[in-house]
Amino acid sequence: MKKLTEKLLRKVAMFSRKAAIKAAGAASVCNCHQPKEPAALKKLAK
């Protein structure tokens, strides 16, 4: 039972790490929402 629990925890940790790496710098969760860029920011960039 202990080995099964350890394997399960390792898989969960590996999945969590991969999800965190993919989410780093993303503005949305699972790319389901992309916020609009503010107009003031567009003027500032020009």
N, C-alpha and C positions, 0 to 999 in steps of 0.2 A: 504494500500500500504506500509506503514511503517513497519508493522509486516512481510510482505512478504520479504521486503528488508533485514530486520534484520535476518530472518531465513536463507536466501540465504547466507548472509555474514558469519553467524556462520558455515554453512556447508562448505563453501570455506576455512575458517580458520581451521576447523577440518581436512579437506583433506590435506591442506598444512602442517599442523603439523605432520600428519602421514607420509607424503612423506618425510619430513625433517628428521624424526626419522629413517626411512628406509634407507635414503641416507647417513646418518652419517657414515663415515668411509669406504664408498664404493668407489672403484676406478673407477667405471663406472656408466653410467646412465642407469637404468633399466636392468642392467647386460647384455648389448649388446656388450660390448667391455672389454676385460680383457687384460691389457698391459703385455708385456713380462718382466720378471725380468732381470735386467742388470747382465751381467757376473761378473762384479766387485763386486756386492753385493753377489753373490753366493760364490765367493772366500773369501770374508770377513767373511761369516757365518761359513766357515769350520775351 
